[in-house]
Structure formats: C-alpha cells, structure tokens
Amino acid sequence: MAERMLKFTVTPRSTPPKRDADVRKADFHEIYADFIDQKASEQASRCSQCGVPYCQTHCPLHNNIPDWLRMTAEGRLQEAYALSQATSSMPEVCGRICPQDRLCEGNCVIEQSGHGTVTIGAVERYINDKAWEEGWVQPLVAGPDRGRSVGIVGAGPAGLTAAERLREMGYAVTVYDRHDRPGGLLTYGIPGFKLEKPVVERRTRRLADGGVEFKLGFEVGRDATLAELRERHDAVLVATGVYKARDLTVPGGGSDGVVAALDYLIASNREDMGDEQPNYRHGPLYAAGKNVVVVGGGDTAMDCVRTAIRQGAAAVTCLYRRDRANMPGSAREVAHAEEEGVVFEWLAAPRAVTGEALHAAGLRAARMRLGPPDASGRQAPEEVEGADFELKADLIIKALGFDPEDLPTAFAAPDLAVSRWGTLKADFRSMMTSIPGVFAAGDIVRGASLVVWAIRDGRDAAAAVDRYLQAHASADALLAAE
C-alpha cells in the first residue's frame, strides 16, 4: 500500500477534462469527461489513508472512501465498486451531483494541509460507471418472500432507495408517483448537464426488472386516499419530497413572466427528453432571447441560470442577498456558471417587479450589507438605503427554496401530523408518523436537502419498516399458536 498511496506531495490534484464553456453551453450533456484508468488510479493514490477519515465521517452515507480509493489505486476496480455500492444505492449519481466541496472533499485532510483535496467524487463516478460498462452491476434479486407488501409514495431518491432495500429483504413493493417516469428530482429537477437521464433510467430499470412495481401518473388523494393505500399494503412509506415553491413577495411578484424554478426546470428536462410540449418554445418557460434574472443562491438557482444560458437567453443574472462566501449552493457550480457567462449580483435583493399590465419587464433591486448574525448564526442581510438599481428582466425565475405541500389535506388524512413548517412529523427512531404503519423519509421530514441525505433516509426507512413488519409477523405467529 505504501508504494501506491500517499502520493499527494508529488502528484497534483487533477479533475477529469472539462468541456470548454463555449462548447458545453450549446447542449445539455454532462460537462466532465470520464477519467481514463491511469488518471483515476493516479488521483486515488493521493489519498493519505487517514487513521480518522474525515471524508467518511462527513459523508451522510459514511461511504468507505479511503478503502475504495486504495483499491482503485491498486487497480482492484471491481472490489472498489463492490465496496462503494455497499453503502449507497446510487453511487454514480452521488459522484455527479453531491456537493463534494461541502462534504467529503471539503473535509479532506490533505486539503487542509494545502495539497489540494483528493478528487473523491470523480473517482466515485469513475468506478461505478466502469461497473455498469463491465457488467459488474448485478440484477436486483428479491429475498425469500415475506408475504407482506409495502407501498411507497414518491419515486425520488428516498423512495427508490427504500424500494431497493425492501425488495432485497423479500417484500412486495409498489412505488406510486405523480410523474410519468420514476426518479423524482433526479429525472425532472436536475438538468442533464449535471446528470444525464440514462444514468437514472438504468437504476430505475434495475428496480423494475427486480420486481418493484411502479404505478406512475398516480396521485394520492386523486387516485386513492392514504387510507385506501393502507388497506392495500401492510406498511406505507411517504417519500414525496417538498415541491411547493416559495413566493417572491414583492410588488409585481405575481406578474406574467415570473415563474417558479421547478416549473421551469421540469419543462426544460421534458424538452431534453423529447417530450411533446405544444408551444413550449414560445411560452413563458423558455428563455431564448430573453433577459433572465434568477432570484436565489442555492443549487436550484445554479441549475436555472445554467439552463437559461443553454436555451439562448440574451443575458442571465443571478441575484443573491448575501455574498459569495455565504452562498448556500456549491462553489463549484457557481464557478461553472461564471465560465458559461452568468453574471452574479451579490448582496442584492428584489424590491419590485416592474413592467406594464402585470407583465414583467424589469426588476428593481436593493443593495444589501451583512449585519449581525441572526438566530441561525448567519449574518443577516440588511438594506443599504438609497442604493437601489434596475435590471432588465422579461423572465424572472424564483429559486427561493421549497416548502412541503399540505399532505394531510391532499391525502385526505387529517390525522397525519405535521410540524410548524408543514413537514411530516416522524419518530426519530421508528420513522413512523402519527398514523400506525405509515412511515416518512427524505425531504418531507427534514425539509429541502441534498440527494445524498435522501438516500441515507431511504436506507434508514427501509430498516425501520422491516423492524415494524417483523414485529407484527412475530405477534401474528404468537396469536396463531395460542
């Protein structure tokens, strides 16, 4: 091992080749090429094999990162893949879209020592894409039939992860989703330049081939109530995510030309997947030729600005009320957006949408400064008097975050308890909601968060559902014996 590892002092950090900005902004393909075998091995060899691996402890899935880096450096790629997928249901997805700069790579010891972090995400993507290419990814095999079924509401990362685990345990699993394809935000929210859709499709196809049943275009509350799903299944897991867009609460915020980020991204992804959308290119959700302003500073905002560039917008500006250092989105995504021509207005907040007849033509914004920390510990932005400025804007995209939908009403389940934020209340250990046999996981419990946390929650929820059903099976057996 010593001969192959600890190369960080002599081998500089390197990422896979990135397509030139002028080329990549003309399409929705991923911007990074794949590592070649030699480069992946070389970059993996930079790992310092820490006794206390901070990269692993700061990964929500606690992936065995140092071990599969060592295996990659030694050319033991199939073993590296096996170890990588042991803790993650979608490692090749996480390798593409996780904000590694805030998680594993951001806590890499050699990064702290000034040598530049190990490119963990790129190596994770490499070994798992190699596994698909070489046929190392095995079909999903169901465990011995338990004679019990589980219904999962939501085909996003939390729901798909739980479905895979529960099917492996021997349960019959049905996944219900309102869209016509599984994947949730992986399919409809994240653009192809970050996550090409065949990467998601091969994962969902593996689940379907392994016996997971998908009922798509299905809305709980319209096609069945939650109570009816409970009658069909021995347990139900709610993993819907959070989709309700936060409003732009300024004068003119309801004008034509002001659209929600998710509506915009879903329409773009449907176009990219070849779906027929009449009048889409002449409607409010297409940016070609328009002056676009995106309000917000998270990864969703970055997805929107980079999508608008690819649609041929005349100009794209991102407006964020704090500075670059306090932006919640990935610093890597900000850099990609700047390379592609996005202009960032830091320390700026919308004051009013301008225009005539309730049609957006511009945005009046206030300059901000950072004041004392607020209750969250972050410096609170406050307005600078007399420093307003104007931006041209005939398409304004609000990327201000997401809140939960009113599930008790939508599901016709008034006993389904929610927090003061509208998220579902679930017991910390059992992951069960206020309704017996109904569990919840992912963003609908924790609020809008990262895909990797949804995967972690899906794994935990599958274990919780299994414990519940096992306990009920034991109780039924005791009753039958009496």
C-alpha positions in Angstrom: 0.0 0.0 0.0 2.8 2.4 1.0 4.2 2.3 -2.6 0.9 3.1 -4.2 -0.6 5.6 -1.8 0.4 8.9 -0.1 1.3 10.5 -3.4 -0.3 13.8 -2.6 3.1 15.5 -2.1 4.3 14.7 -5.6 1.1 14.3 -7.6 -1.0 17.4 -8.0 -4.8 17.4 -7.8 -6.5 16.9 -11.1 -10.1 16.5 -12.2 -11.4 14.8 -15.4 -11.2 17.1 -18.5 -14.0 19.6 -18.6 -15.5 20.7 -21.9 -14.9 24.3 -23.0 -17.6 26.6 -21.8 -18.4 27.9 -25.3 -19.0 24.3 -26.5 -20.9 22.9 -23.5 -23.3 25.7 -23.1 -24.8 24.8 -26.5 -26.1 21.4 -25.2 -27.4 19.6 -22.1 -24.7 16.9 -22.0 -22.6 16.5 -18.9 -19.6 18.8 -18.8 -17.0 16.5 -17.5 -15.4 13.6 -19.5 -14.6 10.4 -17.8 -11.3 9.7 -16.1 -9.1 7.3 -18.0 -7.9 4.3 -16.0 -4.4 5.7 -15.4 -5.6 9.1 -14.2 -8.2 7.6 -11.8 -5.6 5.3 -10.3 -3.2 8.2 -10.0 -5.6 10.6 -8.4 -6.8 7.9 -6.0 -3.2 7.3 -4.9 -3.1 10.8 -3.5 -5.2 9.7 -0.5 -3.3 9.9 2.8 -5.2 6.9 4.3 -6.0 8.8 7.5 -6.5 7.0 10.7 -9.6 9.1 11.3 -11.0 9.7 7.8 -12.9 13.0 7.9 -14.1 12.4 4.3 -16.0 9.3 5.5 -17.4 10.9 8.7 -18.7 14.0 6.7 -20.4 11.8 4.1 -24.1 11.3 5.2 -23.8 7.6 4.0 -20.4 7.1 5.7 -19.0 5.7 2.5 -15.8 3.7 2.9 -13.9 6.3 0.9 -10.3 5.6 1.9 -10.7 1.9 1.2 -12.2 2.2 -2.2 -9.6 4.9 -3.1 -6.8 2.4 -2.2 -8.4 -0.3 -4.2 -8.7 2.0 -7.2 -5.1 3.0 -6.9 -4.1 -0.7 -6.8 -6.2 -1.5 -9.9 -8.8 -3.6 -7.9 -11.7 -1.8 -9.6 -14.3 -4.5 -9.1 -13.6 -4.7 -5.4 -13.7 -0.9 -5.2 -17.1 -0.8 -6.9 -18.4 -3.5 -4.5 -17.4 -1.5 -1.5 -18.7 1.7 -3.0 -22.2 0.3 -3.6 -22.4 -1.4 -0.2 -23.3 1.8 1.4 -25.0 3.7 -1.4 -27.9 2.8 -3.7 -26.8 5.3 -6.3 -23.1 6.0 -6.1 -22.7 7.0 -9.7 -25.4 9.6 -9.1 -23.8 11.0 -5.9 -20.4 11.1 -7.7 -22.0 13.5 -10.2 -24.3 15.7 -8.1 -23.1 15.7 -4.5 -21.6 19.0 -3.3 -18.3 17.3 -2.5 -16.7 20.6 -1.8 -19.0 20.9 1.2 -18.9 17.2 2.3 -16.2 14.7 1.7 -13.7 16.7 -0.3 -14.2 19.8 1.8 -13.1 17.9 4.8 -10.2 16.0 3.2 -7.1 16.2 5.5 -4.7 16.9 2.6 -6.9 19.8 1.5 -6.5 21.2 5.0 -2.7 20.8 4.7 -2.6 22.8 1.4 -2.0 20.0 -1.1 -5.5 20.0 -2.7 -8.2 17.6 -1.9 -8.5 14.1 -3.4 -11.0 14.2 -6.3 -13.3 11.8 -4.4 -16.5 12.5 -6.5 -14.8 11.9 -9.8 -13.2 8.6 -8.7 -16.6 7.5 -7.3 -18.3 8.3 -10.6 -15.4 6.5 -12.5 -15.5 3.2 -10.6 -19.3 2.9 -10.7 -19.6 3.9 -14.4 -16.9 1.2 -15.0 -19.1 -1.3 -13.2 -22.0 -0.7 -15.5 -19.8 -0.9 -18.6 -18.1 -4.1 -17.4 -21.4 -5.8 -16.3 -20.4 -5.9 -12.6 -23.7 -4.4 -11.5 -25.8 -7.5 -10.7 -29.6 -7.7 -11.2 -31.7 -6.9 -8.2 -32.6 -10.2 -6.5 -35.5 -10.4 -4.1 -35.1 -12.1 -0.8 -37.3 -15.0 0.3 -40.9 -13.9 0.1 -42.1 -12.4 3.4 -45.7 -12.4 2.4 -46.0 -8.7 3.1 -46.3 -5.7 0.9 -45.1 -2.1 1.2 -46.5 0.9 -0.7 -44.1 3.8 -1.2 -45.4 7.3 -2.2 -42.8 9.1 -4.2 -40.2 7.8 -6.7 -37.4 10.1 -5.8 -34.1 9.1 -4.3 -35.5 8.3 -0.8 -38.4 6.2 -2.2 -36.2 4.4 -4.7 -33.6 3.6 -2.2 -36.2 2.2 0.3 -37.8 0.2 -2.5 -34.5 -1.5 -3.4 -33.7 -2.4 0.2 -37.2 -3.7 1.0 -37.3 -5.8 -2.2 -33.9 -7.3 -1.3 -35.5 -8.2 2.1 -38.3 -10.1 0.3 -41.2 -7.7 0.5 -43.6 -6.9 -2.4 -43.0 -3.2 -3.2 -45.2 -0.8 -5.1 -44.0 2.7 -5.8 -46.6 5.4 -6.6 -45.6 8.7 -8.3 -47.4 11.6 -9.9 -45.0 11.8 -12.8 -44.8 9.6 -15.9 -41.2 8.5 -15.1 -39.6 7.4 -11.9 -36.7 9.4 -10.4 -38.4 12.5 -8.9 -36.0 15.4 -9.0 -33.2 13.2 -10.4 -35.3 12.9 -13.6 -37.3 16.2 -13.7 -35.4 18.7 -11.5 -31.7 18.2 -12.1 -30.6 19.2 -15.7 -28.8 16.8 -17.9 -25.5 18.8 -17.8 -25.2 17.6 -14.2 -26.9 14.2 -14.5 -27.8 12.7 -17.9 -31.1 10.8 -17.7 -29.9 7.4 -18.9 -27.8 7.3 -15.6 -31.1 7.5 -13.7 -33.1 5.2 -16.1 -30.7 2.3 -15.7 -31.2 2.4 -12.0 -35.0 2.5 -12.1 -35.0 -0.2 -14.8 -33.0 -2.4 -12.5 -35.6 -2.0 -9.8 -38.4 -2.8 -12.2 -36.6 -5.8 -13.5 -36.2 -6.9 -9.9 -39.9 -6.9 -9.2 -40.5 -3.4 -7.9 -43.9 -2.3 -9.3 -44.2 1.3 -10.4 -47.6 3.0 -10.7 -46.9 6.2 -12.5 -49.2 9.2 -13.1 -50.7 8.3 -9.7 -51.7 10.9 -7.2 -52.6 10.0 -3.7 -55.8 11.9 -2.9 -57.0 11.7 -6.5 -56.5 8.1 -7.4 -56.5 6.7 -3.9 -56.6 8.1 -0.4 -53.9 7.3 2.1 -56.4 5.1 4.0 -57.0 3.1 0.8 -53.3 2.6 0.4 -53.1 1.3 4.0 -55.7 -1.2 3.1 -53.7 -2.4 0.1 -50.4 -2.7 1.9 -49.0 -3.8 5.3 -47.0 -0.6 5.6 -46.8 2.7 3.7 -43.8 5.0 3.3 -44.3 8.6 2.4 -41.3 10.0 0.5 -42.8 12.7 -1.6 -40.2 15.4 -1.2 -41.1 19.1 -1.0 -42.2 20.9 -4.1 -44.2 24.0 -3.1 -42.3 27.0 -4.4 -41.7 29.9 -2.0 -43.2 33.1 -3.4 -41.5 36.3 -4.5 -43.2 38.6 -2.0 -42.6 42.0 -3.6 -44.9 44.3 -5.6 -45.4 42.7 -9.0 -44.3 39.3 -7.8 -47.4 37.7 -9.5 -46.8 39.2 -12.9 -46.6 37.2 -16.1 -43.0 36.3 -16.7 -42.4 35.4 -13.0 -42.1 31.6 -12.8 -41.2 29.0 -10.3 -37.8 27.3 -10.6 -39.2 23.8 -10.6 -41.8 24.5 -13.3 -39.0 26.0 -15.4 -36.6 23.0 -14.8 -39.3 20.3 -15.4 -40.3 21.9 -18.7 -36.7 22.1 -19.8 -36.0 18.5 -18.8 -39.1 17.3 -20.6 -37.9 19.1 -23.7 -34.4 17.5 -23.4 -36.0 14.0 -23.0 -38.0 14.6 -26.2 -41.5 15.0 -24.7 -44.0 16.9 -26.8 -44.9 20.2 -25.2 -47.0 22.3 -27.6 -46.0 26.0 -27.7 -43.2 25.4 -25.2 -40.6 27.4 -27.1 -43.0 30.3 -27.5 -44.2 30.2 -23.9 -43.2 31.7 -20.5 -40.9 28.8 -19.6 -38.4 29.2 -22.3 -35.5 31.7 -22.1 -34.4 32.2 -25.7 -33.8 35.8 -26.4 -34.9 37.0 -23.0 -33.2 38.9 -20.2 -33.3 36.4 -17.4 -33.0 37.1 -13.7 -32.8 34.2 -11.2 -33.5 35.1 -7.6 -31.8 32.8 -5.1 -28.5 31.3 -4.2 -28.8 27.6 -3.9 -28.1 24.7 -6.3 -31.5 25.1 -7.8 -30.7 28.6 -8.8 -27.5 27.4 -10.4 -29.5 24.8 -12.3 -31.8 27.6 -13.6 -29.1 30.1 -14.7 -27.1 27.4 -16.5 -30.3 26.1 -18.2 -31.2 29.6 -19.3 -27.7 30.0 -20.9 -28.2 26.8 -22.9 -31.7 28.0 -24.1 -30.1 31.0 -25.6 -31.0 33.8 -23.2 -29.9 37.3 -24.1 -28.5 37.8 -20.6 -28.6 35.8 -17.4 -28.2 37.4 -13.9 -28.3 35.7 -10.6 -29.5 37.9 -7.7 -28.5 36.8 -4.2 -28.9 38.7 -1.0 -25.7 37.6 0.7 -22.2 37.4 -0.6 -20.3 34.6 -2.4 -18.8 33.2 0.9 -22.3 32.8 2.4 -24.0 31.3 -0.7 -25.7 28.0 0.2 -25.1 26.5 -3.3 -22.0 24.6 -4.4 -18.9 26.9 -5.1 -18.1 24.5 -7.9 -21.5 25.2 -9.6 -21.0 29.0 -9.2 -17.7 28.7 -11.0 -19.3 26.7 -13.8 -22.0 29.3 -14.2 -19.5 32.2 -14.4 -17.5 30.3 -17.0 -20.7 30.0 -19.1 -21.5 33.7 -18.9 -23.8 34.1 -15.9 -23.5 37.5 -14.1 -23.8 37.4 -10.3 -25.2 40.3 -8.4 -24.0 39.6 -4.8 -25.5 41.4 -1.8 -28.7 42.3 -3.8 -32.3 41.5 -3.1 -35.5 42.1 -5.2 -37.6 45.1 -4.3 -40.2 45.1 -7.0 -41.0 43.6 -10.4 -41.5 46.4 -12.9 -43.5 46.5 -16.1 -46.9 47.3 -17.5 -50.2 45.4 -17.4 -48.7 42.9 -14.9 -46.1 41.7 -17.4 -42.5 41.6 -16.2 -40.1 43.9 -17.9 -37.6 44.5 -15.2 -36.6 44.1 -11.6 -35.8 46.8 -9.1 -33.3 45.5 -6.6 -31.8 46.8 -3.3 -28.2 46.7 -2.4 -27.6 44.8 0.8 -24.9 44.5 3.5 -24.3 41.8 6.1 -25.3 42.8 9.6 -25.1 40.9 12.9 -25.8 37.2 12.9 -29.4 36.1 13.1 -30.9 33.2 15.1 -29.3 30.7 12.7 -25.8 32.1 13.3 -25.5 33.6 9.8 -25.0 37.3 9.2 -28.4 38.8 8.5 -28.6 40.8 5.2 -29.9 44.4 5.6 -30.7 47.0 3.0 -28.4 49.9 2.1 -30.6 52.9 1.8 -30.5 54.8 -1.5 -28.6 52.1 -3.4 -31.4 50.6 -5.5 -30.7 49.6 -9.0 -32.6 48.3 -12.0 -32.2 45.2 -14.1 -33.9 44.3 -17.4 -35.9 41.2 -17.0 -38.7 39.6 -19.0 -38.2 36.2 -17.4 -37.8 36.1 -13.6 -37.2 32.7 -12.0 -37.9 32.4 -8.3 -35.5 29.9 -6.8 -36.1 30.7 -3.2 -36.5 27.2 -1.9 -39.3 24.8 -1.4 -41.9 24.1 1.3 -44.0 21.0 1.8 -47.4 20.6 0.2 -50.4 20.2 2.5 -50.3 16.4 2.6 -53.0 15.9 5.3 -55.5 17.7 3.0 -54.1 16.2 -0.3 -54.1 12.7 1.1 -57.5 13.0 2.9 -55.6 12.1 6.1 -56.4 14.7 8.7 -54.7 12.6 11.4 -51.3 12.9 9.6 -49.4 15.2 12.0 -47.1 17.9 10.6 -44.6 20.3 12.1 -45.0 24.0 12.2 -43.0 24.1 8.9 -45.5 21.6 7.3 -43.1 18.7 7.2 -44.4 15.4 8.4 -43.7 14.5 12.0 -42.0 11.2 12.3 -40.5 9.5 15.3 -36.7 9.8 15.3 -36.1 6.1 15.9 -39.0 4.3 14.3 -39.5 6.8 11.4 -43.3 6.3 11.9 -45.7 9.1 11.5 -48.7 9.8 13.7 -50.6 7.1 11.8 -49.6 3.5 12.7 -47.9 1.7 9.9 -47.3 4.9 7.9 -43.7 6.0 7.8 -42.0 9.0 6.3 -38.5 9.8 5.0 -36.5 12.3 3.0 -37.2 15.9 2.4 -40.8 15.6 3.5 -39.4 15.0 7.0 -36.2 17.0 7.1 -37.1 19.8 4.7 -35.4 20.5 1.4 -32.0 18.9 1.5 -29.4 17.0 -0.5 -29.9 13.9 -2.6 -27.3 12.0 -0.5 -29.4 12.7 2.6 -32.5 11.4 0.9 -30.6 8.2 0.1 -29.5 7.9 3.7 -33.1 8.4 4.9 -34.4 5.8 2.4 -32.0 3.2 3.7 -32.9 4.0 7.3 -36.6 3.9 6.5 -36.4 0.5 4.9 -34.8 -0.8 8.1 -37.5 0.8 10.2 -40.3 -0.7 8.0 -38.6 -4.1 8.2 -38.5 -3.9 12.0 -42.1 -3.0 12.2 -43.3 -5.7 9.9 -41.1 -8.3 11.6 -42.6 -7.4 14.9 -46.1 -7.7 13.5 -45.2 -11.1 12.0 -44.0 -12.3 15.3 -47.1 -11.1 17.1 -49.3 -12.8 14.5 -47.4 -16.0 14.9 -47.9 -15.9 18.7 -51.6 -15.3 18.3 -51.9 -18.2 15.8 -50.1 -20.5 18.3 -52.5 -19.8 21.1 
